[in-house]
Amino acid sequence: MAVAQNINRDTVLLALDLSLPKKLALRRDALKKLIGDKVLLPTGVINVGHPLVSAWLKTNGKKTK
C-alpha cells in the first residue's frame, strides 16, 4: 500500500511524530524501539499492518495520485 502511494519510511515516521534522530547512537536505539513496537519490520520497512500506520495511510491515500 505504501509503495503504491509512493510514500517512504521517513515521511510516515515524520507524520506520526516518530522521526529518527540524526546521531547514529540515538538513531540505532530509536530504530530498535520502532521495530519492537512493530511500527517497522525487522528489515526497516514500514509495517502497513500497524494500526497507526494503516490509519495514516488511509487518511492520506487520497492525496496521492
TAMO-V829761 format. One record per helix or strand of 2 or more residues. SS is the DSSP state (alpha for helix, beta for strand). FROM is the first residue (numbers start at 0). TO is the last residue. Records with the same first field share a line. If there is no record, write none. Layout:
SS=FROM-TO + FROM-TO
//
This chain:
alpha=8-14 + 23-35 + 50-62
//
